[in-house]
C-alpha cells in the first residue's frame, strides 16, 4: 500500500479513485501515565508517556484507514491528513483520512 500526503505519486498515475477512507481511534488518559507526566511537568521537557500514547493511537488510526482502503481494492491512499479532537475530558480521538485510489506505474521508455 502506497501512502502519500500528496495528490500524486511520482512515476505513477491514478487509474481509478475509489473514494474517501478513514480510520480513527479514541484513547483515554491512564492514571499512572498522568501521574508520571505530572512529575515530568515539574521538571519540564518532553512527556514521553504522552508521546508514546499519541504514536500508538496514530498508528492504529492509519492501520484502520488502510484496512478500509484494501476492502475497496485500493493499492494507494493519497492526500492523507490527520486530525485530533477532544471527545470528553481525558479522552481524545485521532483520525486520519485520505483518498483511496488504484495506481499504476507510468511507462517511461528509455
Helices and strands as residue ranges (DSSP letters): E 2-3, E 12-28, H 31-43, H 48-72, E 76-88, E 91-105
